[in-house]
Amino acid sequence: MGVYVDEVVLESPGVNLAQGYDMERVEVMAGPQNTLYGRNTTGGAVNYVTRKPEIGGEANGFLSAGYGRWDNVELDGAFGAPLGDKGAIRIAAQYHTRDDFRKNSVYDSKIGGHDKYGIRGQLAFQLTDDIYVRLKGHYEEIKSDQDLVMFVGTRDPNDPTQPCATPNKPGACANAAGYMGSGDQLDTPYDMERPRLDVEGKGFSAHVVWEFDNFTFTSISAYEESENDYNEDADGTPSPDFHFWQHTEQDQISQEFRISSKDEDKLRWHLGVYGFWEDVSLTPGPVFEFGSRDAPVPFLVKAEGLRENTTYSGYIDVEYDVAEPLTFKGGFRYGSDNVQGSARAIFGRPGVWGENLSGPMYSGDDLPDFEELWTIARANGLNTPTVGGPDNPDANINDTTWEEWGAKVGFDYRMNDNILAFAQWSRGYKAGNFNTAPMTIMLGLADTPLPPEKVDAFEIGIKSDLAGGKARFNIAGFFNDFRGQQISQFIGGQFTRVSVDSEIWGLDATLDLAPMENTFINVGLGYLDAEIVKGSVGAADPGNALPGAPDLNLRFSVRQDWPMGNGMFGVMVDGRYMDKRWFDVANTFPDQEYFVLNVNGYYTFGPDDRYRIAVFGKNVTDTVYATNGFEGLTVGGNTMYMGQPATWGVRARVDF
């Protein structure tokens, strides 16, 4: 999936959700995207569209405040105003904070809090009747404790040498050392005192739209920068088994030019060219430790990867009304992706580090940087401490270029005013990549690339408005044929990427109903059959299911409004069901099926419904569920990343 804000891709995953405030709408597109935005994707695109300054409008804005469980405070606001007849400004900001709410029983302390800040400013100018310019700058920062990591065992608690009858269920099974855990997701027995996730992001963009008689010219120029500090007690136990650190710095420049026809023409088209330049510095540092806190025996494998990514591409998208009910859709992209850089790693064994890691190992503070570790290693007698870089250039990332193409061909057929049938084939691609996992570098494999990811996607379906506008039913079936699908996994004691071929069959259906006045019902169903047909590692055997792909998922929402006084009172209940899925390509680590239920009550009133008061409950049944997981971070045990427990609170908002 590609994530964009105002059509600017956010390549760093750490900042993807930090900008989601003062939104006008969110656009979601499934399948390969080659011809809509500058940066192509194989799985889909999510475009967050911010609310823009309104030239010629009136001053407007909103203030919103919320309070919830664990002293969760959320403050959001925005203000926009005209600047004369030809300009406008809009400023938006957010501040969210939450107290620590999970107990770390090892240190008898609390963790789990966060602080989140963000500010965005936009200026818009109608320079002439034909030229529109919008400038945007933003800054976001998150200071938080890492999401809950929870240990789940696979061994019989009465005999840890034997398998458990109900493995991977919190609190039910043990690891090889006999540790079980309480199964309480508010109890986090970490021997790392303060796991954390800190993110900082900032950027600037300029959008220029120039209207001509027969087409529109658009230019989107953007700079984005981010920094991410991440550490965790990855095994989730009181024993010093596996801790992980990573520091990432990323900056990117993107430039897109496109020209588009006027929408009212029978033939609609747009042409674009795109450039993307990215620098990434990645320093992962997993620490394996044996012994005990009183007598630690740390092993450290720390890596440093520097990458420069350069992308150039050109694309075309066409729609042509062949006849009144039939529209042809087509598109093509050709792109060149270059990756170059360097990689090196350092390995320390008992007796090399001395006491230099004992502090960060348990406090969660930063590890020494690469050069400092090198100095420590040499001082303790390790004469050849690194692989890669100056010591072994063959382990570096090669200067590699991939050239690929994407395309789409499809038809829309309007059966009548209320039913649209469609069919489409599309080919997507993602550039090849290099593993910079520490052990990959130590083994001299950093210069071995993963091949480009390619997919042929087929989709057919119907969109319909029924019952005089009181019902909407959409259904689509799809088949995706992936070659070289890139999947992140934890295999053999390291986080790495594997390349597999896979086939995904699926069905997605939604039904919207308005059976009576002020009653709204939405039901959605998704079905997947996602299978590996060829793997690049022995564990990814043909016939295994893809990780993270449940056979079935269901979601629903029911909303009822009642006029009350000079306003409207309403209640909404929504929920989702997720079937069992696998967390690994080997299909040895399953998740449990789960159901999450949310409730929201609100009252909207005043002139133009400008006042709103709401109460909410999320995960009201306090379902314990996982969002991801990794296998084997402790012997006889796995790790799950848990969803949020039950929360509730109140919100108030005023629009002006």
Secondary structure, DSSP 4 states (H G I P E B T S, - for coil): -EEEETTEE---GGGTTTT-SSEEEEEEEES-BSSSSSS-BSSEEEEEEEPPP-TT---EEEEEEEEETTTEEEEEEEEEEEETTTEEEEEEEEEEEE---EEETTTTEEE--EEEEEEEEEEEEE-SSSEEEEEEEEEEEEEEEPPPEEEEE-EETTEEEEE-SSTT-TTT-B-TT-------TTB---SSS--EEEEEEEEEEEEEEEE-SSEEEEEEEEEEEEEEEEEE-TT-SSS-SEEEEEEEEEEEEEEEEEEEE-TTSSEEEEEEEEEEEEEEEEEEEEEEEEE-SSSEEEEEEEEEEEEEEEEEEEEEEEEEEEETTEEEEEEEEEEEEEEEEEEEEEEE-TTTSTTTTHHHHHH-PPPP-HHHHHHHHHHTT-SS-EEETTT-GGGSPP-EEEEEEEEEEEEEEE-SSSEEEEEEEEEEEE--EE---HHHHHTT-TT-EEPPEEEEEEEEEEEEEEGGGTEEEEEEEEEEEEEEEEEEEEETTEEEEEEEEEEEEEEEEEEEE--STTEEEEEEEEEEEEEEEEESSTTS-TTPBPTT--SEEEEEEEEEEEEETTEEEEEEEEEEEE---BSSTTS-SBPPPEEEEEEEEEEEESGGG-EEEEEEEESTT----EEEEEEEEETTEEEEEEPP--EEEEEEEEE-
